[in-house]
């Protein structure tokens, strides 16, 4: 049976490379938290909310109108984003305004959108093999 084109044709583990790379990895909890972060952004409405908040601070009513979902739906999304410290809020009388929690979130979203633009236009050509992309 032929091997798929994206798999090694022989089994050969470079123990030195594996050990060196393993020493650079974080603990499993770090990757679970990272997956949770990306999972929160995997929802299109939450991604749109975060991107909107990258532009300016908005109240929940404005976010609902902008994203096109109910205020209750926005509230549920914001609860998830708050729990992951992606957004924070401030109260101004009867209104609640949201903004991004820190600059890292803005950078993460901007990087994702930039990557998406490159992926859609093919600006950098075909993806590099994994070993080349890490250099």
Order of alpha helices (4+ residues) and beta strands (2+ residues): alpha-alpha-alpha-beta-alpha-alpha-beta-beta-alpha-alpha
